[in-house]
Amino acid sequence: MAAFQYFVASSLDGFIATPDDNLAWLLQFDGFEGGRESYETFMADVGCIVMGGETYAWLMEHQADSWPYPGTPCWVFTHHELSAPAGADVTFVRGDVREFSEDLRGVAGDKNVWLVGGGETAAQFADAGLLDELIVSVIPVVLGQGKPVLPMKKGPTPPLDLISSRTMGRGIVELRYRFGGG
């Protein structure tokens, strides 16, 4: 069965973006040793992508000319009327993530579902008991404030199980946790 995975980068103090969604702190690490391999290995097991409307809008603003996920179905949870880029397999939905979980797993087939971008959508899956894994690359910067990794409404979680950890270039550490521990 497809797992719901949140693959994300975070500052040392647990933020995925500045309060105004600036990612310059992260983008300065582009091309770090092990980063491309980690991403490509992860993407090889992704059959469906899920994101919120804010992440989708950020992508459209910053990568409007090049849809970053060609060939992979993407579902966007939003309350706004949006349009998809030409050639992109994007489905727009509204509602509780639980209503769509089986459909998302079906679309992913024998692969996984990647919860992309902002923590709000991933937190909805976690609050609903649907988030299976958190894969976080901890970037060696401190932001002091910003958008948290998982702004859960029903926290704290039970203890997560550490599946793996590895050090990559420029002091980045990738941590892989399984939900459902305790």
C-alpha positions in Angstrom: 0.0 0.0 0.0 1.2 3.5 -0.8 2.7 5.4 2.1 2.1 9.1 2.7 5.6 10.7 3.0 6.5 14.3 3.8 10.0 14.9 2.3 11.1 18.4 3.2 14.1 20.6 4.2 14.1 22.4 7.5 16.3 24.9 9.3 18.0 23.7 12.6 15.2 25.5 14.5 12.4 23.7 12.6 11.2 26.1 9.9 10.7 25.3 6.2 10.5 28.9 5.1 10.7 32.4 6.4 7.4 34.1 7.5 7.2 35.6 4.0 7.9 32.3 2.2 11.4 33.2 1.3 13.7 30.2 0.5 17.0 32.0 -0.2 18.4 30.5 3.0 17.8 27.0 1.5 18.6 27.7 -2.1 22.1 28.7 -1.2 22.7 25.0 -0.5 21.7 23.9 -4.0 24.0 21.2 -5.3 25.2 19.9 -2.0 26.9 16.5 -2.0 24.3 13.7 -1.7 21.3 16.0 -2.3 20.6 15.0 -5.9 21.0 11.3 -5.2 18.7 11.6 -2.2 16.0 13.3 -4.2 16.3 11.0 -7.2 16.1 7.9 -5.0 13.1 9.3 -3.2 11.3 10.3 -6.5 11.8 6.9 -8.0 9.3 5.6 -5.4 6.7 8.5 -5.8 3.6 7.7 -7.8 1.5 10.8 -6.7 2.2 14.3 -5.4 0.0 16.2 -3.0 0.3 19.9 -2.1 -1.7 22.8 -0.8 -2.8 25.8 -2.7 -0.1 28.1 -1.3 2.7 25.7 -2.4 1.1 25.5 -5.8 0.9 29.3 -6.1 4.6 29.6 -5.0 5.5 27.1 -7.8 3.5 29.0 -10.3 5.2 32.2 -9.3 8.7 30.9 -9.3 8.6 28.1 -11.9 5.8 29.1 -14.2 7.7 28.1 -17.3 8.7 24.6 -16.2 6.4 22.3 -14.3 8.8 20.5 -11.9 6.9 17.2 -11.8 6.2 16.1 -15.4 4.7 12.6 -15.7 3.6 12.4 -12.0 0.0 13.1 -11.1 -0.4 16.0 -8.7 -3.3 16.8 -6.5 -3.7 20.3 -5.0 -5.9 20.9 -2.0 -7.2 24.5 -2.4 -10.2 26.7 -1.8 -9.4 28.8 -4.9 -10.1 28.4 -8.6 -6.7 27.7 -10.2 -5.6 26.4 -13.5 -2.9 23.8 -14.4 0.1 24.5 -16.6 -0.1 23.0 -20.1 0.7 19.3 -20.1 0.7 18.9 -16.3 -1.4 16.2 -14.7 -2.9 18.4 -11.9 -6.2 17.7 -10.1 -7.7 20.4 -7.8 -9.7 19.3 -4.8 -11.4 20.7 -1.7 -12.2 19.0 1.5 -10.9 16.9 4.3 -7.7 14.9 3.4 -9.4 11.8 4.7 -12.0 11.9 2.0 -9.2 11.6 -0.7 -6.7 9.3 1.0 -7.8 6.1 -0.8 -8.1 7.9 -4.1 -4.5 9.2 -3.7 -3.2 5.7 -2.8 -5.0 4.4 -5.9 -3.4 6.9 -8.1 0.1 6.2 -6.6 -0.4 2.5 -7.3 2.6 0.5 -6.0 4.5 3.7 -5.2 4.2 6.4 -2.5 2.4 9.7 -2.1 4.7 12.7 -1.6 3.3 15.6 0.5 5.2 18.5 -1.0 6.0 22.0 0.3 4.3 23.8 3.1 3.6 22.1 6.4 -0.1 22.9 6.6 -1.2 20.1 4.2 1.3 17.6 5.7 0.0 18.6 9.1 -3.6 17.8 8.0 -2.5 14.3 7.0 -0.6 13.9 10.4 -3.6 15.2 12.4 -5.8 12.7 10.5 -3.4 9.8 11.4 -2.5 9.4 7.7 1.1 10.5 7.6 3.4 7.5 7.5 6.9 9.0 7.2 8.7 12.3 7.7 12.0 12.7 5.8 13.6 15.9 6.7 16.9 17.3 5.6 18.1 19.5 8.4 20.0 22.5 6.9 22.6 24.1 9.1 21.1 27.6 9.4 18.9 29.2 12.1 16.0 31.3 11.0 14.6 32.4 14.3 11.0 32.4 13.0 9.1 31.2 10.0 6.8 28.4 8.8 7.1 25.3 11.0 7.8 21.8 9.6 4.4 20.5 10.9 2.0 23.1 12.4 -0.3 20.4 13.8 -3.5 21.2 15.5 -3.7 17.9 17.4 -0.1 17.6 18.6 2.1 16.5 20.1 2.6 13.3 18.2 3.6 10.0 19.9 7.4 9.4 19.6 8.4 8.7 16.0 10.6 5.8 15.0 13.9 6.8 13.5 14.4 4.6 10.4 17.6 6.1 9.1 20.0 9.1 9.3 22.8 10.2 7.2 25.2 13.1 6.9 25.5 14.8 3.5 27.6 17.6 2.2 27.8 21.1 3.8 26.7 19.8 7.2 23.2 18.7 6.1 21.7 15.7 7.9 18.8 13.7 6.5 16.6 12.1 9.1 13.9 9.6 8.2 11.1 8.9 10.8 8.1 6.6 10.8 4.9 7.7 12.4 2.9 5.3 14.5 5.7 4.7 17.1 5.2 5.0 20.7 
